[in-house]
Amino acid sequence: MSLFTRHDGHDDMDSSSSSMHMIMTFTNSHNTPLYADGWTPQTAGAYAGTCIFLVLLAMILRSLFAVKTICEHRWSAAARNRRFIRIKGQSTEAGRIDNDPDAKVGSLVTAQGVEEQVKVVQAKSGHVLPFRLSVDLPRAILTTIIAGVGYLLMLAVMTMNVGYFLSVLAGVFIAELAVGRYVHSEEHDH
């Protein structure tokens, strides 16, 4: 049954037109193309290799989620641990630093020697961090890679091949056992 029909009411099933068929049931065919007609397993071994590839690709996706979570924690910690200093006699943010109960008095070694009466203040957390190319560029690249791998897995599942579908699920399961504890963000729970 074709889900795509011409506007004149005739099915696209005739031989003169190319038609797209949407498979609505799972199949267990070992010669289901994956991503391109050139990647059509012809033997049971090639089919098994394709399934192993999908397991690994699903594991990579879950691992990328873990890597992104770890990176986000590091970037957030680095932003929280940025320090602002004031040397006695300079007026930059002096009033705010002097009134900050979290400021620590200490000394700072500079090119001119030891500076006394330096207050170090930790950055406030809970706000949107400013744009930093060293953080936002890797974040954007990592998110784009995650989206690309996710779409490749989605296309594999959309073939409605049982083996491909179960391979993706197996990869997610194995990777979740291995690295799932690193993914704490609700954004990545699929």
Secondary structure as the mmCIF struct_conf table of DSSP 4:
data_model
#
loop_
_struct_conf.conf_type_id
_struct_conf.id
_struct_conf.beg_label_comp_id
_struct_conf.beg_label_asym_id
_struct_conf.beg_label_seq_id
_struct_conf.end_label_comp_id
_struct_conf.end_label_asym_id
_struct_conf.end_label_seq_id
BEND BEND1 LEU A 3 LEU A 3
STRN STRN1 THR A 5 THR A 5
TURN_TY1_P TURN_TY1_P1 HIS A 7 ASP A 8
BEND BEND2 GLY A 9 GLY A 9
STRN STRN2 ASP A 11 ASP A 11
TURN_TY1_P TURN_TY1_P2 ASP A 12 MET A 13
BEND BEND3 ASP A 14 ASP A 14
TURN_TY1_P TURN_TY1_P3 SER A 15 SER A 16
BEND BEND4 SER A 17 SER A 17
BEND BEND5 THR A 25 THR A 25
STRN STRN3 THR A 27 THR A 27
TURN_TY1_P TURN_TY1_P4 HIS A 30 ASN A 31
BEND BEND6 TYR A 35 ALA A 36
TURN_TY1_P TURN_TY1_P5 ASP A 37 GLY A 38
BEND BEND7 THR A 43 THR A 43
HELX_RH_AL_P HELX_RH_AL_P1 ALA A 44 ARG A 80
TURN_TY1_P TURN_TY1_P6 ASN A 81 ASN A 81
STRN STRN4 ARG A 83 ARG A 86
TURN_TY1_P TURN_TY1_P7 LYS A 88 GLY A 89
TURN_TY1_P TURN_TY1_P8 THR A 92 GLU A 93
HELX_RH_AL_P HELX_RH_AL_P2 ALA A 94 ASN A 99
TURN_TY1_P TURN_TY1_P9 PRO A 101 ASP A 102
STRN STRN5 LYS A 104 THR A 110
TURN_TY1_P TURN_TY1_P10 ALA A 111 GLN A 112
STRN STRN6 GLY A 113 GLN A 122
HELX_LH_PP_P HELX_LH_PP_P1 ALA A 123 LYS A 124
BEND BEND8 GLY A 126 HIS A 127
HELX_LH_PP_P HELX_LH_PP_P2 VAL A 128 PHE A 131
HELX_RH_AL_P HELX_RH_AL_P3 LEU A 133 VAL A 157
TURN_TY1_P TURN_TY1_P11 MET A 158 MET A 160
STRN STRN7 ASN A 161 ASN A 161
HELX_RH_AL_P HELX_RH_AL_P4 VAL A 162 VAL A 179
HELX_RH_3T_P HELX_RH_3T_P1 GLY A 180 TYR A 182
HELX_RH_3T_P HELX_RH_3T_P2 GLU A 186 HIS A 188
#
